[in-house]
Amino acid sequence: MTAKPGDRIIVESERVGKAPREGEILEVIASAAGTRYRVRWDDGHETTFWPHAGSATTVPAGARRPA
């Protein structure tokens, strides 16, 4: 997954019936251990998110979200 600040990130829920979590990527943090993202979630909280294979989708800034 390649993303940059300003892109949106969508994380699918692990629970059936729970809506996906969405937010804006504020910072890309690259290290030898992998890439993680500082994200401002739509609920206003900020966290550092370390995606796992298949756990998240990114949408470039200004692009339409997948349906």
mmCIF file of the N, C-alpha and C atoms, coordinates in Angstrom:
data_MODEL
# 
_entry.id   MODEL 
# 
loop_
_atom_site.group_PDB 
_atom_site.id 
_atom_site.type_symbol 
_atom_site.label_atom_id 
_atom_site.label_alt_id 
_atom_site.label_comp_id 
_atom_site.label_asym_id 
_atom_site.label_entity_id 
_atom_site.label_seq_id 
_atom_site.pdbx_PDB_ins_code 
_atom_site.Cartn_x 
_atom_site.Cartn_y 
_atom_site.Cartn_z 
_atom_site.occupancy 
_atom_site.B_iso_or_equiv 
_atom_site.pdbx_formal_charge 
_atom_site.auth_seq_id 
_atom_site.auth_comp_id 
_atom_site.auth_asym_id 
_atom_site.auth_atom_id 
_atom_site.pdbx_PDB_model_num 
ATOM 1   N N  . MET A 1 1  ? 0.852   -1.168 0.000  1.00 0.00 ? 1  MET A N  1 
ATOM 2   C CA . MET A 1 1  ? 0.000   0.000  0.000  1.00 0.00 ? 1  MET A CA 1 
ATOM 3   C C  . MET A 1 1  ? 0.899   1.231  0.000  1.00 0.00 ? 1  MET A C  1 
ATOM 4   N N  . THR A 1 2  ? 0.710   2.097  -0.974 1.00 0.00 ? 2  THR A N  1 
ATOM 5   C CA . THR A 1 2  ? 1.459   3.335  -1.058 1.00 0.00 ? 2  THR A CA 1 
ATOM 6   C C  . THR A 1 2  ? 0.493   4.495  -0.855 1.00 0.00 ? 2  THR A C  1 
ATOM 7   N N  . ALA A 1 3  ? 0.789   5.351  0.078  1.00 0.00 ? 3  ALA A N  1 
ATOM 8   C CA . ALA A 1 3  ? -0.087  6.478  0.363  1.00 0.00 ? 3  ALA A CA 1 
ATOM 9   C C  . ALA A 1 3  ? 0.762   7.692  0.693  1.00 0.00 ? 3  ALA A C  1 
ATOM 10  N N  . LYS A 1 4  ? 0.123   8.853  0.682  1.00 0.00 ? 4  LYS A N  1 
ATOM 11  C CA . LYS A 1 4  ? 0.819   10.086 1.042  1.00 0.00 ? 4  LYS A CA 1 
ATOM 12  C C  . LYS A 1 4  ? -0.116  10.954 1.874  1.00 0.00 ? 4  LYS A C  1 
ATOM 13  N N  . PRO A 1 5  ? 0.426   11.939 2.585  1.00 0.00 ? 5  PRO A N  1 
ATOM 14  C CA . PRO A 1 5  ? -0.434  12.810 3.384  1.00 0.00 ? 5  PRO A CA 1 
ATOM 15  C C  . PRO A 1 5  ? -1.542  13.426 2.529  1.00 0.00 ? 5  PRO A C  1 
ATOM 16  N N  . GLY A 1 6  ? -2.723  13.473 3.102  1.00 0.00 ? 6  GLY A N  1 
ATOM 17  C CA . GLY A 1 6  ? -3.894  13.989 2.398  1.00 0.00 ? 6  GLY A CA 1 
ATOM 18  C C  . GLY A 1 6  ? -4.780  12.900 1.828  1.00 0.00 ? 6  GLY A C  1 
ATOM 19  N N  . ASP A 1 7  ? -4.213  11.704 1.602  1.00 0.00 ? 7  ASP A N  1 
ATOM 20  C CA . ASP A 1 7  ? -5.013  10.575 1.119  1.00 0.00 ? 7  ASP A CA 1 
ATOM 21  C C  . ASP A 1 7  ? -5.951  10.111 2.229  1.00 0.00 ? 7  ASP A C  1 
ATOM 22  N N  . ARG A 1 8  ? -7.018  9.428  1.840  1.00 0.00 ? 8  ARG A N  1 
ATOM 23  C CA . ARG A 1 8  ? -7.960  8.837  2.787  1.00 0.00 ? 8  ARG A CA 1 
ATOM 24  C C  . ARG A 1 8  ? -7.596  7.373  2.987  1.00 0.00 ? 8  ARG A C  1 
ATOM 25  N N  . ILE A 1 9  ? -7.859  6.861  4.171  1.00 0.00 ? 9  ILE A N  1 
ATOM 26  C CA . ILE A 1 9  ? -7.643  5.447  4.454  1.00 0.00 ? 9  ILE A CA 1 
ATOM 27  C C  . ILE A 1 9  ? -8.956  4.868  4.974  1.00 0.00 ? 9  ILE A C  1 
ATOM 28  N N  . ILE A 1 10 ? -9.281  3.692  4.492  1.00 0.00 ? 10 ILE A N  1 
ATOM 29  C CA . ILE A 1 10 ? -10.504 2.997  4.887  1.00 0.00 ? 10 ILE A CA 1 
ATOM 30  C C  . ILE A 1 10 ? -10.094 1.629  5.429  1.00 0.00 ? 10 ILE A C  1 
ATOM 31  N N  . VAL A 1 11 ? -10.485 1.360  6.660  1.00 0.00 ? 11 VAL A N  1 
ATOM 32  C CA . VAL A 1 11 ? -10.131 0.104  7.324  1.00 0.00 ? 11 VAL A CA 1 
ATOM 33  C C  . VAL A 1 11 ? -11.407 -0.676 7.583  1.00 0.00 ? 11 VAL A C  1 
ATOM 34  N N  . GLU A 1 12 ? -11.481 -1.867 7.023  1.00 0.00 ? 12 GLU A N  1 
ATOM 35  C CA . GLU A 1 12 ? -12.657 -2.722 7.213  1.00 0.00 ? 12 GLU A CA 1 
ATOM 36  C C  . GLU A 1 12 ? -12.715 -3.216 8.655  1.00 0.00 ? 12 GLU A C  1 
ATOM 37  N N  . SER A 1 13 ? -13.921 -3.342 9.175  1.00 0.00 ? 13 SER A N  1 
ATOM 38  C CA . SER A 1 13 ? -14.133 -3.833 10.534 1.00 0.00 ? 13 SER A CA 1 
ATOM 39  C C  . SER A 1 13 ? -13.934 -5.340 10.588 1.00 0.00 ? 13 SER A C  1 
ATOM 40  N N  . GLU A 1 14 ? -13.492 -5.818 11.725 1.00 0.00 ? 14 GLU A N  1 
ATOM 41  C CA . GLU A 1 14 ? -13.367 -7.261 11.928 1.00 0.00 ? 14 GLU A CA 1 
ATOM 42  C C  . GLU A 1 14 ? -14.665 -7.857 12.453 1.00 0.00 ? 14 GLU A C  1 
ATOM 43  N N  . ARG A 1 15 ? -15.649 -6.997 12.767 1.00 0.00 ? 15 ARG A N  1 
ATOM 44  C CA . ARG A 1 15 ? -16.937 -7.457 13.268 1.00 0.00 ? 15 ARG A CA 1 
ATOM 45  C C  . ARG A 1 15 ? -18.006 -7.333 12.189 1.00 0.00 ? 15 ARG A C  1 
ATOM 46  N N  . VAL A 1 16 ? -18.837 -8.333 12.091 1.00 0.00 ? 16 VAL A N  1 
ATOM 47  C CA . VAL A 1 16 ? -19.929 -8.314 11.127 1.00 0.00 ? 16 VAL A CA 1 
ATOM 48  C C  . VAL A 1 16 ? -20.914 -7.210 11.510 1.00 0.00 ? 16 VAL A C  1 
ATOM 49  N N  . GLY A 1 17 ? -21.317 -6.433 10.521 1.00 0.00 ? 17 GLY A N  1 
ATOM 50  C CA . GLY A 1 17 ? -22.311 -5.387 10.742 1.00 0.00 ? 17 GLY A CA 1 
ATOM 51  C C  . GLY A 1 17 ? -21.762 -4.065 11.221 1.00 0.00 ? 17 GLY A C  1 
ATOM 52  N N  . LYS A 1 18 ? -20.463 -3.989 11.520 1.00 0.00 ? 18 LYS A N  1 
ATOM 53  C CA . LYS A 1 18 ? -19.858 -2.736 11.967 1.00 0.00 ? 18 LYS A CA 1 
ATOM 54  C C  . LYS A 1 18 ? -19.282 -2.006 10.755 1.00 0.00 ? 18 LYS A C  1 
ATOM 55  N N  . ALA A 1 19 ? -19.523 -0.707 10.693 1.00 0.00 ? 19 ALA A N  1 
ATOM 56  C CA . ALA A 1 19 ? -19.081 0.098  9.553  1.00 0.00 ? 19 ALA A CA 1 
ATOM 57  C C  . ALA A 1 19 ? -17.553 0.201  9.496  1.00 0.00 ? 19 ALA A C  1 
ATOM 58  N N  . PRO A 1 20 ? -17.002 0.374  8.290  1.00 0.00 ? 20 PRO A N  1 
ATOM 59  C CA . PRO A 1 20 ? -15.563 0.575  8.166  1.00 0.00 ? 20 PRO A CA 1 
ATOM 60  C C  . PRO A 1 20 ? -15.141 1.873  8.859  1.00 0.00 ? 20 PRO A C  1 
ATOM 61  N N  . ARG A 1 21 ? -13.900 1.942  9.252  1.00 0.00 ? 21 ARG A N  1 
ATOM 62  C CA . ARG A 1 21 ? -13.338 3.143  9.874  1.00 0.00 ? 21 ARG A CA 1 
ATOM 63  C C  . ARG A 1 21 ? -12.627 3.932  8.794  1.00 0.00 ? 21 ARG A C  1 
ATOM 64  N N  . GLU A 1 22 ? -12.834 5.253  8.771  1.00 0.00 ? 22 GLU A N  1 
ATOM 65  C CA . GLU A 1 22 ? -12.213 6.083  7.741  1.00 0.00 ? 22 GLU A CA 1 
ATOM 66  C C  . GLU A 1 22 ? -11.503 7.269  8.365  1.00 0.00 ? 22 GLU A C  1 
ATOM 67  N N  . GLY A 1 23 ? -10.449 7.731  7.685  1.00 0.00 ? 23 GLY A N  1 
ATOM 68  C CA . GLY A 1 23 ? -9.725  8.893  8.164  1.00 0.00 ? 23 GLY A CA 1 
ATOM 69  C C  . GLY A 1 23 ? -8.797  9.458  7.108  1.00 0.00 ? 23 GLY A C  1 
ATOM 70  N N  . GLU A 1 24 ? -8.118  10.541 7.470  1.00 0.00 ? 24 GLU A N  1 
ATOM 71  C CA . GLU A 1 24 ? -7.169  11.206 6.576  1.00 0.00 ? 24 GLU A CA 1 
ATOM 72  C C  . GLU A 1 24 ? -5.751  10.913 7.047  1.00 0.00 ? 24 GLU A C  1 
ATOM 73  N N  . ILE A 1 25 ? -4.889  10.540 6.122  1.00 0.00 ? 25 ILE A N  1 
ATOM 74  C CA . ILE A 1 25 ? -3.489  10.303 6.447  1.00 0.00 ? 25 ILE A CA 1 
ATOM 75  C C  . ILE A 1 25 ? -2.808  11.655 6.611  1.00 0.00 ? 25 ILE A C  1 
ATOM 76  N N  . LEU A 1 26 ? -2.219  11.859 7.799  1.00 0.00 ? 26 LEU A N  1 
ATOM 77  C CA . LEU A 1 26 ? -1.526  13.108 8.089  1.00 0.00 ? 26 LEU A CA 1 
ATOM 78  C C  . LEU A 1 26 ? -0.029  13.008 7.855  1.00 0.00 ? 26 LEU A C  1 
ATOM 79  N N  . GLU A 1 27 ? 0.518   11.803 8.069  1.00 0.00 ? 27 GLU A N  1 
ATOM 80  C CA . GLU A 1 27 ? 1.968   11.612 7.964  1.00 0.00 ? 27 GLU A CA 1 
ATOM 81  C C  . GLU A 1 27 ? 2.273   10.167 7.614  1.00 0.00 ? 27 GLU A C  1 
ATOM 82  N N  . VAL A 1 28 ? 3.269   9.967  6.774  1.00 0.00 ? 28 VAL A N  1 
ATOM 83  C CA . VAL A 1 28 ? 3.765   8.636  6.437  1.00 0.00 ? 28 VAL A CA 1 
ATOM 84  C C  . VAL A 1 28 ? 5.069   8.445  7.194  1.00 0.00 ? 28 VAL A C  1 
ATOM 85  N N  . ILE A 1 29 ? 5.158   7.399  7.996  1.00 0.00 ? 29 ILE A N  1 
ATOM 86  C CA . ILE A 1 29 ? 6.333   7.131  8.824  1.00 0.00 ? 29 ILE A CA 1 
ATOM 87  C C  . ILE A 1 29 ? 6.980   5.849  8.318  1.00 0.00 ? 29 ILE A C  1 
ATOM 88  N N  . ALA A 1 30 ? 8.099   5.990  7.614  1.00 0.00 ? 30 ALA A N  1 
ATOM 89  C CA . ALA A 1 30 ? 8.801   4.829  7.059  1.00 0.00 ? 30 ALA A CA 1 
ATOM 90  C C  . ALA A 1 30 ? 9.961   4.448  7.976  1.00 0.00 ? 30 ALA A C  1 
ATOM 91  N N  . SER A 1 31 ? 10.133  3.138  8.166  1.00 0.00 ? 31 SER A N  1 
ATOM 92  C CA . SER A 1 31 ? 11.248  2.631  8.966  1.00 0.00 ? 31 SER A CA 1 
ATOM 93  C C  . SER A 1 31 ? 11.638  1.258  8.422  1.00 0.00 ? 31 SER A C  1 
ATOM 94  N N  . ALA A 1 32 ? 12.694  0.705  8.969  1.00 0.00 ? 32 ALA A N  1 
ATOM 95  C CA . ALA A 1 32 ? 13.140  -0.621 8.548  1.00 0.00 ? 32 ALA A CA 1 
ATOM 96  C C  . ALA A 1 32 ? 12.092  -1.686 8.874  1.00 0.00 ? 32 ALA A C  1 
ATOM 97  N N  . ALA A 1 33 ? 11.283  -1.434 9.882  1.00 0.00 ? 33 ALA A N  1 
ATOM 98  C CA . ALA A 1 33 ? 10.250  -2.393 10.293 1.00 0.00 ? 33 ALA A CA 1 
ATOM 99  C C  . ALA A 1 33 ? 8.987   -2.299 9.446  1.00 0.00 ? 33 ALA A C  1 
ATOM 100 N N  . GLY A 1 34 ? 8.887   -1.295 8.592  1.00 0.00 ? 34 GLY A N  1 
ATOM 101 C CA . GLY A 1 34 ? 7.710   -1.136 7.745  1.00 0.00 ? 34 GLY A CA 1 
ATOM 102 C C  . GLY A 1 34 ? 7.193   0.288  7.770  1.00 0.00 ? 34 GLY A C  1 
ATOM 103 N N  . THR A 1 35 ? 6.116   0.508  7.058  1.00 0.00 ? 35 THR A N  1 
ATOM 104 C CA . THR A 1 35 ? 5.526   1.835  6.967  1.00 0.00 ? 35 THR A CA 1 
ATOM 105 C C  . THR A 1 35 ? 4.282   1.898  7.826  1.00 0.00 ? 35 THR A C  1 
ATOM 106 N N  . ARG A 1 36 ? 4.148   2.987  8.556  1.00 0.00 ? 36 ARG A N  1 
ATOM 107 C CA . ARG A 1 36 ? 2.931   3.229  9.320  1.00 0.00 ? 36 ARG A CA 1 
ATOM 108 C C  . ARG A 1 36 ? 2.457   4.640  9.019  1.00 0.00 ? 36 ARG A C  1 
ATOM 109 N N  . TYR A 1 37 ? 1.242   4.934  9.431  1.00 0.00 ? 37 TYR A N  1 
ATOM 110 C CA . TYR A 1 37 ? 0.619   6.200  9.079  1.00 0.00 ? 37 TYR A CA 1 
ATOM 111 C C  . TYR A 1 37 ? 0.043   6.866  10.316 1.00 0.00 ? 37 TYR A C  1 
ATOM 112 N N  . ARG A 1 38 ? 0.236   8.181  10.421 1.00 0.00 ? 38 ARG A N  1 
ATOM 113 C CA . ARG A 1 38 ? -0.476  8.948  11.434 1.00 0.00 ? 38 ARG A CA 1 
ATOM 114 C C  . ARG A 1 38 ? -1.779  9.376  10.778 1.00 0.00 ? 38 ARG A C  1 
ATOM 115 N N  . VAL A 1 39 ? -2.897  9.016  11.398 1.00 0.00 ? 39 VAL A N  1 
ATOM 116 C CA . VAL A 1 39 ? -4.215  9.197  10.795 1.00 0.00 ? 39 VAL A CA 1 
ATOM 117 C C  . VAL A 1 39 ? -5.123  10.006 11.723 1.00 0.00 ? 39 VAL A C  1 
ATOM 118 N N  . ARG A 1 40 ? -5.853  10.964 11.145 1.00 0.00 ? 40 ARG A N  1 
ATOM 119 C CA . ARG A 1 40 ? -6.943  11.632 11.863 1.00 0.00 ? 40 ARG A CA 1 
ATOM 120 C C  . ARG A 1 40 ? -8.223  10.962 11.401 1.00 0.00 ? 40 ARG A C  1 
ATOM 121 N N  . TRP A 1 41 ? -8.818  10.176 12.300 1.00 0.00 ? 41 TRP A N  1 
ATOM 122 C CA . TRP A 1 41 ? -10.031 9.442  11.979 1.00 0.00 ? 41 TRP A CA 1 
ATOM 123 C C  . TRP A 1 41 ? -11.218 10.395 11.921 1.00 0.00 ? 41 TRP A C  1 
ATOM 124 N N  . ASP A 1 42 ? -12.276 9.992  11.232 1.00 0.00 ? 42 ASP A N  1 
ATOM 125 C CA . ASP A 1 42 ? -13.454 10.841 11.067 1.00 0.00 ? 42 ASP A CA 1 
ATOM 126 C C  . ASP A 1 42 ? -14.110 11.213 12.393 1.00 0.00 ? 42 ASP A C  1 
ATOM 127 N N  . ASP A 1 43 ? -13.845 10.451 13.459 1.00 0.00 ? 43 ASP A N  1 
ATOM 128 C CA . ASP A 1 43 ? -14.407 10.799 14.770 1.00 0.00 ? 43 ASP A CA 1 
ATOM 129 C C  . ASP A 1 43 ? -13.557 11.832 15.502 1.00 0.00 ? 43 ASP A C  1 
ATOM 130 N N  . GLY A 1 44 ? -12.455 12.296 14.865 1.00 0.00 ? 44 GLY A N  1 
ATOM 131 C CA . GLY A 1 44 ? -11.615 13.335 15.443 1.00 0.00 ? 44 GLY A CA 1 
ATOM 132 C C  . GLY A 1 44 ? -10.368 12.845 16.153 1.00 0.00 ? 44 GLY A C  1 
ATOM 133 N N  . HIS A 1 45 ? -10.284 11.557 16.447 1.00 0.00 ? 45 HIS A N  1 
ATOM 134 C CA . HIS A 1 45 ? -9.108  11.006 17.118 1.00 0.00 ? 45 HIS A CA 1 
ATOM 135 C C  . HIS A 1 45 ? -7.947  10.858 16.135 1.00 0.00 ? 45 HIS A C  1 
ATOM 136 N N  . GLU A 1 46 ? -6.726  10.964 16.663 1.00 0.00 ? 46 GLU A N  1 
ATOM 137 C CA . GLU A 1 46 ? -5.532  10.701 15.860 1.00 0.00 ? 46 GLU A CA 1 
ATOM 138 C C  . GLU A 1 46 ? -4.800  9.513  16.454 1.00 0.00 ? 46 GLU A C  1 
ATOM 139 N N  . THR A 1 47 ? -4.354  8.608  15.569 1.00 0.00 ? 47 THR A N  1 
ATOM 140 C CA . THR A 1 47 ? -3.573  7.458  16.001 1.00 0.00 ? 47 THR A CA 1 
ATOM 141 C C  . THR A 1 47 ? -2.492  7.162  14.966 1.00 0.00 ? 47 THR A C  1 
ATOM 142 N N  . THR A 1 48 ? -1.547  6.333  15.364 1.00 0.00 ? 48 THR A N  1 
ATOM 143 C CA . THR A 1 48 ? -0.581  5.786  14.424 1.00 0.00 ? 48 THR A CA 1 
ATOM 144 C C  . THR A 1 48 ? -1.099  4.413  14.037 1.00 0.00 ? 48 THR A C  1 
ATOM 145 N N  . PHE A 1 49 ? -1.239  4.190  12.735 1.00 0.00 ? 49 PHE A N  1 
ATOM 146 C CA . PHE A 1 49 ? -1.838  2.955  12.228 1.00 0.00 ? 49 PHE A CA 1 
ATOM 147 C C  . PHE A 1 49 ? -0.801  2.198  11.410 1.00 0.00 ? 49 PHE A C  1 
ATOM 148 N N  . TRP A 1 50 ? -0.634  0.930  11.715 1.00 0.00 ? 50 TRP A N  1 
ATOM 149 C CA . TRP A 1 50 ? 0.298   0.057  11.016 1.00 0.00 ? 50 TRP A CA 1 
ATOM 150 C C  . TRP A 1 50 ? -0.533  -0.987 10.280 1.00 0.00 ? 50 TRP A C  1 
ATOM 151 N N  . PRO A 1 51 ? -0.805  -0.778 8.988  1.00 0.00 ? 51 PRO A N  1 
ATOM 152 C CA . PRO A 1 51 ? -1.703  -1.701 8.275  1.00 0.00 ? 51 PRO A CA 1 
ATOM 153 C C  . PRO A 1 51 ? -1.086  -3.085 8.071  1.00 0.00 ? 51 PRO A C  1 
ATOM 154 N N  . HIS A 1 52 ? -1.948  -4.082 8.064  1.00 0.00 ? 52 HIS A N  1 
ATOM 155 C CA . HIS A 1 52 ? -1.560  -5.456 7.762  1.00 0.00 ? 52 HIS A CA 1 
ATOM 156 C C  . HIS A 1 52 ? -2.121  -5.801 6.393  1.00 0.00 ? 52 HIS A C  1 
ATOM 157 N N  . ALA A 1 53 ? -1.631  -6.825 5.780  1.00 0.00 ? 53 ALA A N  1 
ATOM 158 C CA . ALA A 1 53 ? -2.052  -7.218 4.436  1.00 0.00 ? 53 ALA A CA 1 
ATOM 159 C C  . ALA A 1 53 ? -3.571  -7.340 4.346  1.00 0.00 ? 53 ALA A C  1 
ATOM 160 N N  . GLY A 1 54 ? -4.152  -6.577 3.436  1.00 0.00 ? 54 GLY A N  1 
ATOM 161 C CA . GLY A 1 54 ? -5.578  -6.662 3.188  1.00 0.00 ? 54 GLY A CA 1 
ATOM 162 C C  . GLY A 1 54 ? -6.458  -5.953 4.195  1.00 0.00 ? 54 GLY A C  1 
ATOM 163 N N  . SER A 1 55 ? -5.878  -5.263 5.176  1.00 0.00 ? 55 SER A N  1 
ATOM 164 C CA . SER A 1 55 ? -6.700  -4.648 6.220  1.00 0.00 ? 55 SER A CA 1 
ATOM 165 C C  . SER A 1 55 ? -7.185  -3.245 5.883  1.00 0.00 ? 55 SER A C  1 
ATOM 166 N N  . ALA A 1 56 ? -6.560  -2.606 4.887  1.00 0.00 ? 56 ALA A N  1 
ATOM 167 C CA . ALA A 1 56 ? -6.915  -1.213 4.604  1.00 0.00 ? 56 ALA A CA 1 
ATOM 168 C C  . ALA A 1 56 ? -6.838  -0.916 3.109  1.00 0.00 ? 56 ALA A C  1 
ATOM 169 N N  . THR A 1 57 ? -7.580  0.118  2.727  1.00 0.00 ? 57 THR A N  1 
ATOM 170 C CA . THR A 1 57 ? -7.577  0.622  1.356  1.00 0.00 ? 57 THR A CA 1 
ATOM 171 C C  . THR A 1 57 ? -7.289  2.110  1.427  1.00 0.00 ? 57 THR A C  1 
ATOM 172 N N  . THR A 1 58 ? -6.494  2.623  0.506  1.00 0.00 ? 58 THR A N  1 
ATOM 173 C CA . THR A 1 58 ? -6.278  4.063  0.458  1.00 0.00 ? 58 THR A CA 1 
ATOM 174 C C  . THR A 1 58 ? -6.947  4.645  -0.777 1.00 0.00 ? 58 THR A C  1 
ATOM 175 N N  . VAL A 1 59 ? -7.394  5.885  -0.633 1.00 0.00 ? 59 VAL A N  1 
ATOM 176 C CA . VAL A 1 59 ? -8.029  6.611  -1.715 1.00 0.00 ? 59 VAL A CA 1 
ATOM 177 C C  . VAL A 1 59 ? -7.242  7.909  -1.882 1.00 0.00 ? 59 VAL A C  1 
ATOM 178 N N  . PRO A 1 60 ? -6.649  8.152  -3.069 1.00 0.00 ? 60 PRO A N  1 
ATOM 179 C CA . PRO A 1 60 ? -5.859  9.373  -3.253 1.00 0.00 ? 60 PRO A CA 1 
ATOM 180 C C  . PRO A 1 60 ? -6.685  10.631 -2.962 1.00 0.00 ? 60 PRO A C  1 
ATOM 181 N N  . ALA A 1 61 ? -6.027  11.646 -2.455 1.00 0.00 ? 61 ALA A N  1 
ATOM 182 C CA . ALA A 1 61 ? -6.693  12.915 -2.161 1.00 0.00 ? 61 ALA A CA 1 
ATOM 183 C C  . ALA A 1 61 ? -7.403  13.413 -3.423 1.00 0.00 ? 61 ALA A C  1 
ATOM 184 N N  . GLY A 1 62 ? -8.636  13.828 -3.284 1.00 0.00 ? 62 GLY A N  1 
ATOM 185 C CA . GLY A 1 62 ? -9.412  14.352 -4.399 1.00 0.00 ? 62 GLY A CA 1 
ATOM 186 C C  . GLY A 1 62 ? -10.113 13.297 -5.239 1.00 0.00 ? 62 GLY A C  1 
ATOM 187 N N  . ALA A 1 63 ? -9.816  12.024 -5.030 1.00 0.00 ? 63 ALA A N  1 
ATOM 188 C CA . ALA A 1 63 ? -10.458 10.950 -5.813 1.00 0.00 ? 63 ALA A CA 1 
ATOM 189 C C  . ALA A 1 63 ? -11.763 10.550 -5.130 1.00 0.00 ? 63 ALA A C  1 
ATOM 190 N N  . ARG A 1 64 ? -12.629 9.929  -5.894 1.00 0.00 ? 64 ARG A N  1 
ATOM 191 C CA . ARG A 1 64 ? -13.885 9.424  -5.340 1.00 0.00 ? 64 ARG A CA 1 
ATOM 192 C C  . ARG A 1 64 ? -13.621 8.139  -4.574 1.00 0.00 ? 64 ARG A C  1 
ATOM 193 N N  . ARG A 1 65 ? -14.336 7.967  -3.487 1.00 0.00 ? 65 ARG A N  1 
ATOM 194 C CA . ARG A 1 65 ? -14.211 6.743  -2.673 1.00 0.00 ? 65 ARG A CA 1 
ATOM 195 C C  . ARG A 1 65 ? -14.859 5.584  -3.404 1.00 0.00 ? 65 ARG A C  1 
ATOM 196 N N  . PRO A 1 66 ? -14.337 4.370  -3.182 1.00 0.00 ? 66 PRO A N  1 
ATOM 197 C CA . PRO A 1 66 ? -14.974 3.200  -3.797 1.00 0.00 ? 66 PRO A CA 1 
ATOM 198 C C  . PRO A 1 66 ? -16.370 3.004  -3.243 1.00 0.00 ? 66 PRO A C  1 
ATOM 199 N N  . ALA A 1 67 ? -17.265 2.511  -4.089 1.00 0.00 ? 67 ALA A N  1 
ATOM 200 C CA . ALA A 1 67 ? -18.657 2.299  -3.660 1.00 0.00 ? 67 ALA A CA 1 
ATOM 201 C C  . ALA A 1 67 ? -18.802 1.101  -2.787 1.00 0.00 ? 67 ALA A C  1 
# 
